[in-house]
Amino acid sequence: MTISSSIARSVLAACLAAAVSPRALADGPRFTLIDDAFKQSLVGEVSGPTPGPRGEVMYSDARGVPRELPVAKAVALAPSWWSDPVTRVRGDFAGYANTGVLVTTDGQRLPGRPSAVPATGEEVAWEHPRFGRVVVSLERVSEIEIPAPPPPPAPVQPLVNDLGAPPAREPVKVVPERRTSPPPTDRSRDTVELANGDRLTGLVEKIGADVLVSGAGGKPTSVELSRVRRIWLANPPAAPAGALVWLADGTVVGSKRFTVEPGQPLALGDWGAEPRSEAAEAPDGAPAPRPTPYMVEDVTAAALQPKRLRPLADLPVREQRGAGDRRLVRGVQVSDDALRVGALPAPLGARDIELPAPMAAEFTLPAGAQRVSGSFEMPESSWTWGDCRVRLEAVGAGGAAATTLVDTRLNAEMPTSAFAVVVPPGATALRISVEPGERGAVQDRVLLRRGLLLLAP
């Protein structure tokens, strides 16, 4: 299923309108427009779509040539650097590293921290830096990361200048590293991870000033929120009701009516039933400060048909083994940016997949897989000795012979290899193989970056 044509036209018009701000045009293309054949086009000036069910998107390509694209064929908007396999552009990842994040079951991500004004009932109140106080039903929450407390200021030894008085010194801003911890293997129960690493499992009944967890014995346990690091709730994933929009501060928001007017704050429309933003008072009773609105320049990407897009990093790994007779020491790793600590969420959810050594890994394909795209990369840290062969194959059911989709060699002379290929009908898995080259297995580390799968409508 895809989003309705009216929603698609509304969202696409708003997203593409973001590309035509004077500043963006002066700096070059703002977005990469991805169509339903996974063709990527750098987008300059854009307008449309035109009214009607057969609306078209008019835009100018990187050379300024006017072009048109039927709205039904527009799948996503990615950043303008998406087509460059070696470019990495992120926002203020240091600022993002100093926040918590609330993730909903339909893929929305809200950086921030628990609200000082708790919610009532089976809801959680979250303070977002732009939306203000947001209230989300616990049934719609997938994960919550509580921000770390700020580190104590480092002691400063006073210095004496020629006048005998200590000189003025600027305070040093310390940004803690964003903490990561693996999710529980058993997602059938809620899990609460404490600051000391201990975990409680059961049913989370309340998240407020404290977290109330009912264990297997039925006796609830109350834990102060300040002692909690992370919470995973055993709620099933939900399909987005509209588009998913990535913003420069790490926010990912779902919107049915995403609209924008030139020179005006970005209007995200309503978010559907959940989450909802509420006016709130500060703890001392004073009116809460008015949230700072998003502007056109804050949009980094948008999945216009999110039900048709699946990041390869989200596919389950059904099998992995060392190359040849090698023992597998470290398996597949997934991160928002394998080369950067504290990176913002990857646009379109296309996180990096790392194969740290010669090995083979198989990823289970969902039904309806049509195309796959991405870029294999050997990081610069491996260029001294790294030299390997990388293959991407489609594996059929019932022991059918695998079909080679990509066969490339990576080394310092050719460290990247981008691809966009058709998935043959009947394929049940994708296999990625890294095989050592002429120099052996030393430094044969490979990243699969910006991997996306296109599903049938």
N, C-alpha and C positions, 0 to 999 in steps of 0.2 A: 504494500500500500504506500501511497505517497500523500503528502499534504495536499489539501484541496487547491484547485487552480486559483481561487480568489485569494487564499492565504499566500500562496507562492508568489502571485503577482504583487501583492502588497509588500511582502517582505523583500522581494527582489528589487522593487522600485526604491525602497528605503535604503537597502544596502548599497545599490549601485549609485544612488544619489550621493552617498558619502564619498564617492570617488571624484566628484567634480568640484570640490572646493578649490578656490584659487591657489591656496598654498600647496595642496597636493599636486596640482597640475604643474606648478612651477618647479616642483621637486622631481617630476617624472611620474611614471605610472604608479598608481596607489595599490591596485589589487592585481591578482592573477585570477582570471575567470576560468573555471573548470567546467567543461561541458560533459554530457553523458557518454562521450567516447574517451573521457579522461584527457582530452586535448586541453592544454594550458595556454592561455592567451593573456599577455600583459595588457592591462586596461588603462586607457587614458580617460578622455572625456566620455561619460556615459549618460544616457537618458532612457526613459521607458520603465517598464514595458508599456506598449500602446494598449489602450483599452480593448476588452474582448477576450474570449477564451483562446484566441490564436494570437495573443499579444507577442510582440517582439522587443528585444532589447537592442537599442542602438548604441554603439560605442565606437571609439577610435582606437585603433591598435597602436603599438609602440611607434609606428612610423607616421601616425596621424591619419591613416586611411579609414574612412567610415565603414563600419560593418554592422551586421544584424545577426541576432541569435534568437530563435523561438524560446519563449520563457520556459516551456516544458523541458528544454534541453539544458537549462542552466542548473547545475548541481551544487556548486559551491563558489565562494569567494575566498581565496587564500591571500596572504601577504604578497606584495610585489616581489619579494626576494625568494618566493617559493620555487621558482624555476631554476634558481642558481644553487647547485648542489653543495657548494662550500660556504654559503652565507648563513650566518646565524644572527638573527636580530631578535632581541628580547626587550621587554620593557624594564621597569625598575625592579629587577629581581631581588635586589637587596631589601627593598621595602616590602616586597611580597614575602620574603623569608621571615619577616618579623610579625606575621599575622597568623591567625588561625584560618580555617576554611570549612565551610559547610557544603556538602555535596548531596544533591537530591537524587532520587532514583531515576530521573529522566535526564541526567547528565549536566544539570546546572551546577555551577561552582560559585560560591559567594565568600570571598575573603572577608575577614573581619574578626569579631570576637563575640562571646556571649553578651547579650544586652544586660545593662544594669537594671532594667525593669523586666523581671522574669515574666514568662507567659503563664497562662493558667491551663489546667487540664493537660491533655496529651499533646502538647505543642512545645516548641522551643523558640525562644526569642533570640534573634541574632542581630548584631549591630554591624551593618555594612557601611563602609566609608562614604558611599554616594547615595545609596537608597535609604539610609537611615535604619530604623528598627524594622526588621523583617520577621514575620511569624510563620513558622512552617509546622505542619502536622508531623508528628513522629512517624506516621505511616509513609511519609514522602521523603524521609531522610535515609540516605545510604551510609554516610560517614561524616563525622565531625572531628576536626583536629583543633584542639585548644591551644591558643598561642602560648609560647613560653613566657614566663615572667621576665621583665627586662633585667639584664645583669647589673650588679651593683657598680657604681662608678669607680673607676680606678683611682687610687689615691694619687694626688698630685703634690710633689714636693715643691714648696714655694722657693722661687729664686729671687735674689735681691739685685736690683739694678743699681746704677751709679748714684741714684738719689736715696737709696736705702729702703725703697718700697718695693714690694713684690709686683712684677709686671702683670698686666692682664693677660689671661690665657684663654683661648677658645676651648670649650669642652670637647672632648673626643667622643664621637658618636660610635658606639659599638653595636653592630648588628649581629645577632646570634644566627648561627647556621640553621637553616630549616631542617627540622628533624624528620627522619623517615623511619618507618618500622613496617615490617611485612604484615599484610592483613592476615587474619586467622584462617587456617585451612578449612575449618568447619564454619560455614556461614549460615547454618541452620538456626543458630542462636545468637543473640546480641552479645557483644564483647566490649568490655570497658578496660582500656589499658591505663594503668596508673603511671605517675611520674617516675617511679622507681623500676618500671618495667613489668611489674606484676599485672596479671589480667584476671578479670572477673567475667564469668559467663552466666547467662540467664536471660531474663526479660527486663529491658530498661523501661520502667514505668514513668519516670519523670526526669527532665533535665532542666535544672534551674540553678539556685544557689548551691544545691547539692544534686547528686545523681542517685536515683533510687533504682536498685537492681534486685529483682527477685530470683533467687537461685533455685536449684533443683529441689531443695527441701521446702520451698515455699516461704522461707523466712527472708524478708527483704533486707538488703544491706544499703546503708546510706553512706555516700562518699562525698566529701566536699569537692566542689568543682575545681578548686585550686590544686587538688591532688591528681586531677585527671589529665592525661595527655591526649588520648584519642578514644573515639567511640565508633564502633561499627554496629549498625542495626541490620537485622536479618530480613530486610524488605526486598521483594523481587524487583528487578529492573522494570522500568516503564518506558514506553516509547514517547519521544517528544511530541507535543501537540502541535507545534509549529516549527519555526526555524530555531537554530542554536547560534547565538552571536558571541564571539570572543572579543573581549575588550582589553585595552592595553594594561590595565592594572591586575590582570589575572581573573577577572570576573567572566563567567560564562553564563549567559542568561537565555532562557527560552522565551520566545515572544510570538504571539499570533498576529499582532499588529505592530510591526516595527516601522516607524515613519520618521522622517527627518525633513526639516525645512532649512534651506541655506541660511547660515548665520544664526540659527536658533539652536537651543539645546536639543540633544538627541532625545526623541520620544520613543520609548520602548513599548508603549501601549500596555495592555493588561497582560499579566503573566498567567492567566487562567485561574483556576481555583487555588493553586499553591505555586510558590509562596506568595504571600501578600505583604505589602508594605503598609505600615501604620504610623500615624502621628503619635508621638510619645512624649512624655515629660522626663526631664532629667531627674535623678534621684532626689535632688533638693527641691523638686516641685517647679523649677523654672522650665519654660518651654524648651524643647530640644532644638539644637541648631538646625537650620535648614540645610538639607543635603546639597552638596555641590553636583550639579547635573553633568551628565556626559555630553561631550561635543562630538562632532563628526570625526575629528581626528583620532578619537579613542577607539574606533572600530578597527580591529586587526583581521578578522576573518568571520565567515558566516557559512554554516551548513544550511543551504536553502532547502534541500531535501534530505534531512538527517536520517530518515528511515532507509534511504538507499546507500548511505555511506557507512562503512565500518572500518575503523582503524585496525591495521594488522596487529598492532600491539594488544588489542583486546581479544584476539583469537586465542583459545586455549591451546597449550602445547600438549599434544597427545603422546609424543615420543621424542627423545633426544639421546644421542650417543656420541662417543668420540669417533673421530675419523679413523677408518681402518681398524687396527687393533689397539688404538690409543684409549686409555682410560679417561672418562669424562670427569674432570676435576671440578669444573664450574660450569653450570648450565646457562641457558638463555637469561639475559637480564633486560629489564624494561625500565626506562626512565623518561622524564620529560625532555631532558637533554643530557645525554650520557657524558658530555664533555664539560658540563657546567653545574656546579652545586647551587641549589636554590633557584633553578630556572623557573620561569612562569609556565603554566600549563601550555602544552604544545598546541598551536592552532589546529583546528579541526580534530583535536584529540590524537593526532598522528605522532605518538611518542616514539622515541628511538628504541630499536631492538638491537641488543648487543650479542654477538656470538664471540666470546672472548678468546677462542682458540679453534684449531681445526676440529670440526664436529658437523653433525647433521641434526636438524630439528624439524619436526613435522607439526604444522598448525592445522587444527580442524577447521574446515570451511563451513560456513552456514549455507543453507539452501538458497539457490538463486544467485550465486556468485557469477558475475559476468566479466569483470575486468579487475586488474590489480596494477598498482603503480607505486613507485617509490624510487629510492636511490641507495645503492650500496656504496659504502665509503670505508676506506682505510684511514683511521685518524693519523694526524701528523706524527704523533708519538711513536708510531709503528713504521715510519718510512725508512729508518736506517736498515733494517733487515727484513721487514715484512714483504712477502711476495706470495700470493695465494690465488687459487682458482675458486670462484664463487658461482654456484648454480642455483637457480630457482626452478623447481619442477612442480607440476600438477600431478597428484597421485589419485588414481581412480579407485573405485570400490572393487572388492573381491580379488585383489592381487593383480589388477590390470596394470599393464606397463605404464611407467611414469612418462609424462610429456615434458620435455625441456622447454621452459619459457624464456630463461635468461641463462647465458653461459659467458662469464667474463673473467678477466684477470685484473687483480688490484695490486699495485705497488706504488713506489714513490713517483714514478713517471706517469701513472694513470691511477690516481687514488680514488676516483669516483666513477660510478656507472649508473646513470638514470634509466628507468624503463617504464613503459606503460603497455601492457600486453593483455590479450584476451584469455580468459580462463576457459578451458575446453569444457563442454557439457559433461556431466557425470563425475567431475572431480570432487573428491571428498576431503582433500587436504592439500596444503602447500608444503613442500619440503625445501629447506635452505641448507645447502652443503658448502662447507669451507674446507678446501683441500690444500695441503702445503704445496708450495711451488719449488723452484730450483734451490732455494736457500734453506729449505727445511721448514719447521713449524715455528721458528722463533718470530715473535711479534706478529703472528698472523691473527690479528684482531679485526673484526669486521662489524660495522654498524649498518643496519637497515634504517634509513631515515625517511620520514614523511610517507610511510607506507599506508596506502588506502585501498579498500576493496569496494567495488561498486556492485550493488545488488539489483536484481530485476525489480521493476515497479510493482 
